């Protein structure tokens, strides 16, 4: 029997990358899944977002582990849309014990940005407002259960560092949003402690997903050698695998971390101590 038997996890950005990996890891520990992803591209983000094939792959993976999954399309930056998606999953599965606010974007650009203000605002809309929305649509259900719970917000090494700044609105928005979710986490950890709901952020270094494996990010890194150097890890590994982050997430939502709250957990191969 897994450590999460009988639990239900609500995961945003679940169609691929870290979100899919988290869904599969938690399902392997016994959790059923309420999954959400946008499943279409965003005008100001210059790499492809998730699609229907990605969604189906996550569904197949969770079901192959013998767990239930309800996967709805929603933009985390749209509160009403996200609330409807969550409630659909809640109605089907009957509870929520874990929230993983994982969805995020990095609108990296090469050269001059056509509309820096719009890029900055869109990044905060998804990465910061989207996290706030994710918690707010689900947390009252968790409170009403009166059984505690765990919320994990995906930040980044850029949520505890300013390394890699190139003067762009894309990087400003990304770094500001990933710092901002730490503030939200600390608010929520204080607010929800009386309900035995734990809240933490996780701070990955680069992870081998389409989030960095795309033409825009690769062009940015290859365009200036200092960019790659600024984002290098202390340990001899260029990027982590999604499963490396999922292992940490599975621990922090488990009973084994029952007294861990209000923390900023790096899974970063030493990035933050360079």
Buried (B, 14 or more C-beta within 10 A) or exposed (E): EBBBEEBBBBBBBBBBBBBBBBBBBBBBBBBBBBBBBBBEEBEBBBBEBBBEEBBEBBBEBBEEBEBBBBBBBBBBBBBEBBBEBBBBBBEBBEBBBBBBBBBBBBBBBBEEBEEBEBBBBBBBBBBBBBBBBBBBBBBEBBBEBEEBBBBBBBBBBBBBBEBBEBEBBBBBBBBBBBBBBBEBBBEBBEEBEEBBBBBBBBBBBBBBBBBBBBEBBBBBBEEEEEBBEBBBBEEEBEBBBBBBBBBBBBEBBBEEBEEBBBBBBBBBBBBBEE
